[in-house]
Amino acid sequence: LGAVAAEMRLAFTTSFHNSGLSDILLPQIKKDIDLDVQLVVVGTGQALKLGRAGDVDAILVHSKKAEEAFVAEGYGTHRREIMYNDFVLIGPSDDPAKIATVKYIWDAMTLFALTKPAFVSRGDDSGTHRKELSLWVMAGLDVKKFDPAWYRAVGSGMGATLNAAAGMEAYVLSDRATCIAFGNKEGMKILVEGDPRLFNQYGVILVNPEQHPDVKAAEGQSFIDWLTGSEGQAAIAGYQLDGQQLFFPNAE
């Protein structure tokens, strides 16, 4: 009998999973360093909670302020940036709110509040949801005052939220990778993109074994070393769908 592969648990963003990148990386990690990575696919907020509780060995998320707070509070050993892409604003092809006429994302958010078209929010404390909330704040708006008749929080992952938006002919903020991978795009299109404020950075953090002695620190560090090393960065750069690169490696 051969040696049993090492294992670790990783809390992973739904957008990273929905894009299909995990299906590419995990077999390569197994081949290169003989490590089985067990995924817990959740939004960023839930991933951070799992890390704080010591229920996973590492987290891979996209909400930099929250990640830095996680490390500062002693729950993570350190944060490594691994890759980026961007967020895009998607809506019905006929664009009833005329969002495509604006260049900057805060102008789009202001226009939504004025015209009140159907808008679907993830509403799940994910990195994408946190980004969306920050954009409303940037535009000087308070989502707590929005009428749920037009602003609809679904509490779902990115794929399910995109499906809901397509079904409602609503607007929605998405990470670009899930948008490209999303199959049900008929009648929907990207309306706002390219604003520097839509930058989307991903980071990976090892849960601190001093807080949780059961954390598999060696396995988690091996995973991070692979992801931020030449093999992992090349695998991230090489992943494409429909001829488009979904993520751009930028480990320091």
C-alpha positions, 0 to 999 in steps of 0.5 A: 500500500502507498502512503496516504496523501496529506489533507487540509481544509480550505474555506474557498469563495463561491466565485473562485469555485463557480469559475471552475478554477478549483477544478484545475488547481486541485488535481495539479496540487495533488500531483505536485505536492501530494496534498488533498485539499478539501473545499468548504465553498462559502462567501468571504464572511462565512470563510472568515468565521470558519477560520476564527473557529478553527474549522479550516486550515486556511482561507482563500477570500477577496475582501482585503480589509476583512482579511487584514483585520483577521490577521491583526486579531491573531486568527491568521499568521499572515496574508498573501496576495495571489491573484486579481480580476475585477468586478463588472456590473451586469444588467438586461440587454435593453438596459431600462435604467440606461446604466451603460450611459455612465462611465464610473461605477458610483454614477451607476449606483446613483442612477439605480437609486433614482430610477429604482430598476430591479437590482439583485444583491447577493446579501450573503456577507461575501466579498462581492456583497461587501464590495457592492455595499461599499459602492453604495456608500461611495455614492452616498447611499444607504441600502437599509433605506432601499425598497425591497420591491426593487432592491432584492437581497437573495442570500446566495452564491454568485452563480445562483444570484446571476440566475436570479438576476437573469430570471428577474431581468435585474441588474447585479454586481458580479466578479468577472470570472463567474460572469464568464463561466455563467451559462444563463447569459441570454438577455444579459450583458456587461454594462459597466466595467474598467473602473479602477474601483472595481479591482478585485484582489484575492488573498490566502491566509493560514489559520494561526495554529497558536489559536487553534492547535489542531490546524494543519499548519504544515499542510496549509503552508505547503498549499500557500507556497505552491499557490504563490510559487511558480507552478501555482501562478502559472496554473492561474495564468493559464486558466481560460474560458471562451478564450478569456483569462479569468484571473491574473496572478500577482503573488509578491 
